[in-house]
Amino acid sequence: MAASQAEQNLSMIREMIEKTRRDTTQSGHFFLAMGCITLAGTVGLHLLERSGFQKWVLPTVVLMAASNAVLGFLIGLRERNGLKSYTKTLFWQTWMACGVSALLVTFLFPRAGLYPVSAVPALASLLMGIGLFLSGALTELTFLKWGGAVWWVGACLMAATGGNANFWVMVAVLVLGWILPGILLNRLQRKGRTP
Amino acid sequence: MSSDEIMKLDPLIHAPIRLSVLSVLMTVQSADFAYLKKSTQATDGNLSTHLSKLEAAGYISMTKRFEGKKPKTHCAITPQGRARFIQYIESLQAIVDKQKGLS
């Protein structure tokens, strides 16, 4: 009798802990939304450059960065569910740090003449790789760490090739390093796996 | 449960709603009142009473702050609460193990 009640209590505790952990799991909406916007922006930039509308390139990059920042903020707000965990806090702060650094790398430093604009995609990819790798470490999800590695390999390829090839490398990196992890995260959340 | 075993279990934790609250708080940094209410399926008044008891015992801390115009209560487990909860789980496990040893 005593043992059965104790077992019942233990199983209730386990259930509550599992449910709470499930509720703190990060969804893939952040990666999916940012990946789709950046992919659309990258394709747009490529088309603008190819059709000679150079003066629209910078406004498009600004629009893409602003959309990502606003969307990231909104997704963060939407995913608030009354729970605060260290993992969740560190996840969002990691991406805030990477986002601010990416803005500096993309807009400020090339204008200050630190490096040519053509170096921006490779440098920004390094930062995204750091963000994704750390997200993987925080959530204990290996595929996010591999996503980080995809960004680093992409950065190396962009540095090595340059020009038109950068577009295709960026498209591949966005699909494999952002959209795919987003889909996998959503699938895990639906299955109820806890990180 | 035998009276000896009941004596060993912390009565403050043993109540189902308080047990659920502490299980949630063991997992996170903090949880707000609305989340705890949903998790425990308790009424506002009932949950408030249980939270007050846990706070009075020093097992949880409660902070009230405004988010926009709405006041929100956030609860977090204290080191003492964490230690007592672990002790409680160990006591339960000991009861189960003892029973398994007998059978």
Contacts between the chains, C-beta under 8 A, distances in Angstrom:
chain1	res1	chain2	res2	distance
A	1	B	1	6.8
A	2	B	1	3.8
A	2	B	2	5.9
A	2	B	5	5.3
A	2	B	95	5.4
A	2	B	99	6.9
A	3	B	95	5.7
A	3	B	96	5.3
A	3	B	98	7.3
A	3	B	99	3.2
A	3	B	100	7.5
A	5	B	1	5.8
A	6	B	1	7.3
A	6	B	92	4.3
A	6	B	93	7.7
A	6	B	95	4.1
A	6	B	96	5.1
A	6	B	99	7.9
A	7	B	96	5.5
A	9	B	19	6.7
A	9	B	92	5.5
A	10	B	89	7.1
A	10	B	92	5.2
A	10	B	93	6.9
A	10	B	96	6.9
A	12	B	16	7.5
A	12	B	19	6.8
A	12	B	20	7.3
A	12	B	23	7.5
A	13	B	19	6.7
A	13	B	23	4.8
A	13	B	89	6.6
A	16	B	20	5.4
A	16	B	23	3.6
A	16	B	24	5.8
A	16	B	39	6.8
A	17	B	23	5.5
A	17	B	24	7.9
A	17	B	26	6.6
A	17	B	27	5.2
A	19	B	39	7.1
A	20	B	23	7.3
A	20	B	24	4.9
A	20	B	27	4.2
A	20	B	28	6.2
A	20	B	31	7.7
A	20	B	39	7.2
A	21	B	27	5.6
A	23	B	35	7.8
A	24	B	27	7.3
A	24	B	28	6.2
A	81	B	35	6.4
A	82	B	31	5.9
A	82	B	32	3.9
A	82	B	33	8.0
A	82	B	34	5.3
A	82	B	35	3.3
A	83	B	28	5.0
A	83	B	30	7.6
A	83	B	31	5.2
A	83	B	32	7.8
A	83	B	35	5.8
A	84	B	28	6.2
A	84	B	29	4.5
A	84	B	30	4.6
A	84	B	31	7.4
A	84	B	74	7.5
A	85	B	27	7.5
A	85	B	28	4.6
A	85	B	29	5.3
A	86	B	29	5.7
A	89	B	29	7.2
